[in-house]
């Protein structure tokens, strides 16, 4: 099953994870793993640096554990293939510009 992803405004995803860390009284990002989240540390680092969008189930698990009202957050729910579509559009532009340079 492919999950939808949660998109925050720039910089807000890190703030959300920092708030989760503070509310759960964890020392660091790695401390979130002790609550039985179904992800690994490398994925958490990617979410923290905003390299990847947070899966919907992880977002709801974290907001429930940290007692954060997710209705007050400004989020957008994106389809699971959102990043793939975006990357494909960017790549097709690059291919077209490279082909015109060769001629």
Secondary structure, DSSP 4 states (H G I P E B T S, - for coil): -PPPEEEEPTTHHHHHHHHHHHHTT-SSGGGGGGG--SS-HHHHHHHHTTSSPEEHHHHHHHHHHTT--GGGS-EEEE-TTHHHHHHHHHHHHHHHHHHHHH-
